[in-house]
Amino acid sequence: MRKYLLPVLLISSLCAAEPPPAPPTYVCQRAAAPLTIDGRGDESTWQQAMRLSPLRDIEGPAIADETVVRMLWDDEYLYVLADMKESHLWATLRERDSVIYHDPDFEVFIDADGDGRDYQEIEINALNTVWDLFLTAPYRTANQALHDWNIPGLKSAVHLRGTLNNPEDTDEGWSVEFAIPWSSITGHSAQPRRCSPPAAGTTLRMNFSRVNWRVQADATSPCGYSKLTAEDGSPLPESNHVWAPTGVINIHCPEFWGYVRLSERPAGSGFESMPVPAPDNAQRRLFAYYNAQLAHRAEHGHFSSTLNTSGVTPLFTSQQYFAATSTASDGTKLTLDSSSHLTITPPDEKRTPLYLWVQGGKHVGDTAWWQQHFAKLAEAGIYAVIIGGNTEQLAHLTPIAHAQGLQVYAWLWALNRPGDTTALQHPDWYAVNRHGLSCHAPEDRPFVEYYQFLCPNNAEALSHLLAQVDALAAIPGLTGIQLDYLRMPDVILPRGLWRKYGLDMSQELPEYDYCYCERCRNAFRRAYGRDVAEAADEDADWREFRLQSVAHVANALCERIRSHNLRAACAVFPTPQIASRLVRQDWQQFRLDLALPMLYHSFYNEPSEWATARAADAAEQTQQRIPLAPGIHLPDSTAESLPAELERLRNTSPAGIGLFCDDDITPAMLERLRQWQN
Ligand SMILES: [Zn+2]
């Protein structure tokens, strides 16, 4: 019954106590070759297509779900492939446009222009029976679903790994493949036939859902199974696993769906990510207001002129209202009227989200101090804070920052783990240099006492790091986790630091060259069939092996972060080429949602213009696959120099700009930031 409740009855399920977290995003790459729609997805271009982040419970929590969804596109179709593990395959519905979710199903939702109206839904069961329907608006607004609408040219196929409707055996699962013609997607948006095929760069709002029922073997049932029932005889509720949770058991809240951007790059040409579009938060505020008005009208018969949602300004006429808001981060203006018509007006000049690192270990427990601190940062136009500190400090500070409208990233040191009491109990977890000395022993550490690097090929050490991600991800309100020190010790220091350490590092020195532990040497031998060359610093394979080892750790951590529906960010050296040479960090291989290149020019004895040039290099070397937020080291700047530095970086069209760190930000700088953002 979940979809057929009258709007009035749905009101109670309109407003989740907690809005769901930021929506997932996905960059859909082009199919590199034609696809046969057979439900198998065994073409190599499907194997190379990126996975969407895992499905979650529709109300938000992470769940054990092994559905793997991938997408591709070409000029004719949008392709979807879903692979689902399932030990009991069953289906009963054979007639097109039956209510398919009464069987276990897989569902696709597409709102082509993202205005929360005029969207399509496709459901399919294991018999390849399709229900396609078109909704002029969500059910909450009015029941305007066109159930008998059929998508001309839709191709679908199902592949079963097991036997259908046979409770005697255990099945493996099923997969579904769709080719959805663009003419049906873009042709029925608010601007008909606007773009068929769409242009690369087009962004759609989408969601996916998998419905399952609890069943028992039942010889009297034609399909061999019957649904488990409650005491009153009604079936136990179905499970709803979705890509973008809506916070309530109602998927028809398009304002919470994920974002899918079409890329011109073919599958297999490298990981791509996109930021959550800047107006997303403002849009949610408007729909929260809209839902509250619907609830009020259901109870009192009319809209309320006194209803308050922070940041939303309503304007009333006798029958309807217009609610307006704008985004703090870039000045986009949005309006939503009582018929749920959403209008988004981009700003005249685009603002750039500012990411500020915050040292969370000070003023511990002093809520008032932090409230004031975050309020000042928000007022100066800071978009996100990257907060360092232990888990308790982060759990304390995250809601305080959030209440000031700041996005929050947890700052996690990855391969360098100073004072990690668990790691220190395992001497074999630590990286070893060419002389055989380990980062475990205080007297053997390179450069500084806090260089306590772990080996990138130690599975136990990696599990330990993944557990750190899990612990941070349990803090409510985070947008993402920012990884730091995802690299080896500096085999070559930035030139500006040579004098400080009394070193000439024009070539790789053995005492700063890691990881030569037994495990790494053995793994190299297995991979290349030989030992590391005597002249190790000239061994290109050995260099490549260690770049891959660090990238492997990075990607395991990024995938784990995304599995929590969080964004994976990383502070990296200036460009992938510089990072590979200096610290074995080939970060163009990292599957990041945001890279923050540390363009700290004084470390390199360079002027601030050098930073701008390296920001452009980084964008070119990563082929603009990864959103970049190039970082400024605030001690290198003054309040007077900052606006020009920001402006030069902004001209490289980054996704944001990083600032390190809050301890170095002066009141004069905050004032300059505020002026620059306005
Ligand atoms: Zn090692």
Residues whose N, C-alpha, C, O or C-beta is under 5 A from the ligand:
A	BS01	ZN	C455 P456 N457 C515 Y516 C517 C520
